[in-house]
Structures are given as structure tokens and as C-alpha cells.
Amino acid sequence: FDILSIANNHVGDFGEGGRKNTVKLLVEAEIKFAGLTEYPFTTFEKNGIKYGFCAFAPNNGTVDINDSDNAAKIVKQLNSTCDIVIVSFHGGAEGSSKSHLTRSDELFLGENRGNPYQFARTVIDAGADIVFGHGPHVTRAIDIYKGKFIAYSMGNFATYGRFNLKGICGIAPIIKLFVNKKGDFLSGNIYATKQVGEGGPIIDDEKTVIKEIINLTKSDVPESQIMLDENGVISKK
């Protein structure tokens, strides 16, 4: 792993000491990261392209997903100095019944987990080029807005031990994207994974998560100009 979001609802489970130790270990491992209020973004260069990365979650020592003005400000700042801006967010209600976008604020255990549909558009309007969402523990639709790619939730990837991995909770996509130097979506591939217990994710030859994303995209964002085929190839209509 080269870069990580640490903006999520569990980053404060061990208090300030836990957050500081997480930062310490990532710095030692030379892994870029973002998402805490003290570390709202980071930048890196690869093959002559400068990337900006920022991450958001419900407020928990993290950069708040519900503060749209601040999110837009961070993205605009990155967009002014970087070629491509990537946004990660932890948002949306949780559980096996939460696969569908509501296009409104979503609550979980009384906490406002944001409006993933609107948040993605807010940050793209501010200059984001790629938006990766997670948090609901299930995969959601993919989308394209103003030529920029959105994944509303990427499900459970390596979460055995404490989380339900039955059915749709045990599948997740690995998403490979191709964009131009302006960050405009060109094409992509989804590789299907599943979790069957300890040992982490494995490739799912039945491509279950691809079928799930195809159905969710058709039902939740039927107007989207993005297509996904049964082999996992993402393209524009």
C-alpha cells in the first residue's frame, strides 16, 4: 500500500494516543495518509504527475464529511497545486440493507453519516477528479459526474474477525482506473474479491461483486453515463 485514508469512525477507538500511534507507524513505514483534522491531506508524485489526496468521515478527530464548505476548501487548495485530486470518504448508513443510495443524509446509530451522493458532487464541483467511498460495509453503485469517477462504497475488503461477512457483506471490488492528465475518466477494471474467513480477501471467480455493482448502478443512478460489463470492464456510454 502506498497511501491510506485514516478517516473512519473507528480511528478514535483508542483515543488520542491511538491516533498518534497510527500516524507514527505510517510515517515509519513511509506510507502516505490523510483524514485526521491535523492531517487533512497529503500529496505525492508519480511519473511526473502530482497527486493530491484527502479523506473525510463523520467527525471523530477526522475531517468532517458533513462540513461541505471545509471539504470544498481543502479540495480547491489541492486542485490549485496538483494535477489530479483523489478524495476518499467514509460515509453512509451501515449494514446489509444499506446497499442503495438514498440521495439524502443517512443516519446510523443516531449519527449523521452524510449524503454520499451529494458529497461526491460537492467535491467534484470543487476540483476533485476521483472519489472513492466506503463505510456502509456493503458495495454500492459506481457513477460518473462531470467526467469524474465515483465509487459510492467499496464494501468490506479485509475485515474478518469482527464483522459479518455473509452474503453481500463478504464481497468487494478492487478498482483500477485509467484517467488522463486532467483526471478525466477514460476506462477502468473491477476485480472481484470475497472473504471466506481468516486470511484476508481472495479473488472471486464467480465475480459476484461485479454483478452486484451492475444491478445497483442501473437501479440507483440509471441516468449515469457509466457502464460496467460482466467481466468488470468500466467504460463510458
PLY file of the C-alpha trace (Angstrom):
ply
format ascii 1.0
element vertex 237
property float x
property float y
property float z
element edge 236
property int vertex1
property int vertex2
end_header
0.00 0.00 0.00
1.27 3.47 -0.92
-1.43 5.69 0.57
-4.20 5.23 3.12
-7.26 7.06 4.38
-7.43 7.04 8.15
-10.74 8.91 8.20
-13.26 6.48 9.65
-15.49 6.02 12.67
-13.06 3.71 14.49
-9.88 5.79 14.27
-10.62 7.19 17.73
-11.40 3.87 19.43
-8.16 4.09 21.45
-8.30 7.84 21.97
-5.74 10.44 21.02
-2.90 8.06 21.87
-4.21 5.57 19.34
-4.44 8.18 16.61
-0.91 9.43 17.34
0.49 5.89 17.26
-1.25 5.22 13.95
0.40 8.32 12.48
3.78 7.31 13.94
3.64 3.84 12.40
2.55 5.10 8.99
5.36 7.66 8.94
7.87 4.95 9.86
6.50 2.69 7.10
6.71 5.60 4.61
3.00 5.25 3.75
1.21 8.47 2.86
-2.05 9.14 4.70
-4.78 11.71 5.33
-8.07 12.16 7.11
-7.37 13.42 10.63
-8.03 17.07 11.43
-4.27 17.54 11.90
-3.56 15.76 8.61
-6.41 16.67 6.24
-4.48 15.94 3.03
-1.22 14.78 1.54
0.49 14.93 -1.85
2.76 12.66 -3.84
4.31 12.44 -7.29
4.45 9.53 -9.72
5.74 9.55 -13.29
5.83 13.33 -13.36
2.21 13.71 -12.19
1.45 15.40 -8.87
-1.44 13.91 -6.92
-3.38 15.34 -4.02
-5.25 13.08 -1.59
-7.74 13.99 1.14
-10.16 11.98 3.24
-13.36 12.62 5.22
-15.59 10.85 7.75
-18.22 11.63 10.40
-16.47 13.87 12.91
-14.28 11.73 15.19
-10.99 13.57 15.19
-11.37 13.31 11.42
-12.09 15.86 8.71
-15.89 16.09 8.90
-17.84 14.76 5.89
-20.79 16.96 6.91
-18.82 20.21 6.64
-19.24 20.73 2.90
-17.67 24.18 2.88
-14.48 22.92 4.50
-14.35 19.89 2.20
-14.65 22.14 -0.84
-11.95 24.43 0.55
-9.49 21.54 1.00
-10.17 20.18 -2.48
-9.82 23.61 -4.08
-6.48 24.08 -2.32
-5.21 20.73 -3.63
-6.57 21.42 -7.10
-4.57 24.64 -7.27
-1.27 22.80 -6.78
-1.87 19.24 -8.03
-2.62 17.65 -11.39
-5.04 15.03 -10.05
-7.05 15.18 -6.79
-8.32 11.97 -5.16
-10.98 12.13 -2.44
-11.76 9.29 -0.05
-14.80 9.34 2.22
-16.26 7.14 4.94
-19.98 7.83 4.75
-23.45 6.38 4.52
-25.54 4.16 6.76
-24.21 0.69 7.59
-25.48 -2.83 7.10
-26.64 -5.46 4.64
-29.83 -3.47 3.96
-27.93 -0.29 3.03
-26.73 -1.11 -0.48
-28.85 1.56 -2.14
-28.15 5.28 -2.42
-30.79 7.47 -0.79
-29.52 10.82 -2.15
-30.18 12.26 1.32
-28.44 12.37 4.70
-28.03 8.86 6.09
-28.14 8.07 9.82
-26.60 5.17 11.71
-26.95 4.76 15.49
-28.21 8.34 15.62
-25.13 9.75 13.88
-25.33 11.68 10.63
-23.15 9.68 8.24
-23.50 12.21 5.43
-25.09 12.18 2.00
-22.64 10.26 -0.22
-24.39 11.20 -3.46
-24.28 14.94 -2.75
-20.84 14.86 -1.11
-19.28 13.31 -4.21
-20.74 16.07 -6.36
-19.67 18.79 -3.94
-16.01 17.73 -4.02
-16.01 17.21 -7.81
-17.50 20.69 -8.26
-14.58 21.93 -6.13
-11.97 20.19 -8.29
-11.80 16.51 -7.30
-11.02 14.03 -10.07
-11.64 10.64 -8.40
-13.92 9.84 -5.45
-13.70 6.57 -3.51
-16.36 5.91 -0.86
-16.59 3.30 1.89
-18.29 2.85 5.23
-21.60 1.01 4.69
-19.87 -2.45 4.83
-21.58 -3.27 1.53
-20.75 -2.33 -2.04
-22.77 0.40 -3.74
-23.16 1.80 -7.26
-20.47 3.48 -9.33
-21.04 6.72 -11.21
-19.52 9.45 -13.34
-20.14 13.17 -12.83
-18.60 15.89 -14.99
-16.32 13.21 -16.42
-15.02 12.16 -12.98
-15.28 8.68 -11.48
-17.21 7.91 -8.26
-17.46 4.69 -6.24
-20.10 5.27 -3.55
-18.97 2.34 -1.39
-16.33 -0.34 -1.86
-17.64 -2.74 0.77
-15.66 -4.97 3.15
-12.20 -5.85 1.87
-10.12 -7.22 4.76
-12.36 -7.21 7.81
-12.65 -10.75 9.15
-12.93 -11.25 12.89
-15.35 -8.54 13.95
-17.75 -8.05 11.05
-20.50 -10.05 9.40
-19.17 -11.44 6.12
-22.27 -13.31 4.98
-23.72 -12.66 1.53
-23.14 -9.17 0.16
-21.12 -8.20 3.26
-18.33 -10.54 2.20
-17.68 -9.21 -1.31
-15.73 -6.18 -2.52
-14.20 -4.68 -5.65
-10.61 -3.79 -6.38
-10.93 -0.86 -8.79
-8.24 0.02 -11.32
-8.77 3.32 -13.11
-7.28 4.97 -16.16
-7.58 8.76 -16.32
-5.95 11.42 -18.44
-3.59 14.06 -17.07
-6.59 16.23 -16.19
-8.15 13.45 -14.13
-10.95 12.74 -16.60
-12.16 9.15 -16.53
-11.08 7.07 -19.53
-11.70 3.45 -18.53
-11.31 1.02 -15.69
-11.46 -2.55 -14.43
-13.09 -4.11 -11.41
-11.54 -7.24 -9.91
-13.94 -9.23 -7.75
-12.87 -10.35 -4.28
-14.53 -12.18 -1.42
-13.78 -13.05 2.18
-14.40 -16.57 3.43
-12.76 -16.27 6.84
-9.30 -15.69 8.24
-6.51 -14.97 5.83
-7.88 -11.92 4.09
-9.63 -11.47 0.75
-9.29 -13.82 -2.22
-10.24 -13.47 -5.88
-13.88 -14.42 -6.51
-14.05 -16.39 -9.76
-17.84 -16.06 -9.76
-17.43 -12.26 -9.92
-20.31 -11.74 -7.52
-19.48 -8.15 -6.66
-19.39 -7.17 -10.35
-22.94 -8.45 -10.78
-23.97 -6.55 -7.65
-22.47 -3.26 -8.83
-24.07 -3.63 -12.28
-27.51 -4.03 -10.70
-27.03 -1.23 -8.15
-25.77 1.22 -10.77
-28.73 0.50 -13.02
-31.23 0.94 -10.18
-29.69 3.83 -8.22
-28.10 6.02 -10.91
-29.87 4.99 -14.13
-29.04 8.34 -15.69
-25.29 7.82 -15.21
-23.06 7.81 -18.28
-21.01 4.88 -16.97
-21.15 1.21 -17.91
-19.83 -1.95 -16.27
-19.82 -5.29 -18.09
-19.86 -8.80 -16.63
-16.07 -9.06 -16.97
-15.53 -5.97 -14.86
-14.65 -3.53 -17.65
-15.76 0.03 -16.85
-16.43 2.41 -19.73
-18.40 5.48 -20.68
-21.69 5.24 -22.56
0 1
1 2
2 3
3 4
4 5
5 6
6 7
7 8
8 9
9 10
10 11
11 12
12 13
13 14
14 15
15 16
16 17
17 18
18 19
19 20
20 21
21 22
22 23
23 24
24 25
25 26
26 27
27 28
28 29
29 30
30 31
31 32
32 33
33 34
34 35
35 36
36 37
37 38
38 39
39 40
40 41
41 42
42 43
43 44
44 45
45 46
46 47
47 48
48 49
49 50
50 51
51 52
52 53
53 54
54 55
55 56
56 57
57 58
58 59
59 60
60 61
61 62
62 63
63 64
64 65
65 66
66 67
67 68
68 69
69 70
70 71
71 72
72 73
73 74
74 75
75 76
76 77
77 78
78 79
79 80
80 81
81 82
82 83
83 84
84 85
85 86
86 87
87 88
88 89
89 90
90 91
91 92
92 93
93 94
94 95
95 96
96 97
97 98
98 99
99 100
100 101
101 102
102 103
103 104
104 105
105 106
106 107
107 108
108 109
109 110
110 111
111 112
112 113
113 114
114 115
115 116
116 117
117 118
118 119
119 120
120 121
121 122
122 123
123 124
124 125
125 126
126 127
127 128
128 129
129 130
130 131
131 132
132 133
133 134
134 135
135 136
136 137
137 138
138 139
139 140
140 141
141 142
142 143
143 144
144 145
145 146
146 147
147 148
148 149
149 150
150 151
151 152
152 153
153 154
154 155
155 156
156 157
157 158
158 159
159 160
160 161
161 162
162 163
163 164
164 165
165 166
166 167
167 168
168 169
169 170
170 171
171 172
172 173
173 174
174 175
175 176
176 177
177 178
178 179
179 180
180 181
181 182
182 183
183 184
184 185
185 186
186 187
187 188
188 189
189 190
190 191
191 192
192 193
193 194
194 195
195 196
196 197
197 198
198 199
199 200
200 201
201 202
202 203
203 204
204 205
205 206
206 207
207 208
208 209
209 210
210 211
211 212
212 213
213 214
214 215
215 216
216 217
217 218
218 219
219 220
220 221
221 222
222 223
223 224
224 225
225 226
226 227
227 228
228 229
229 230
230 231
231 232
232 233
233 234
234 235
235 236
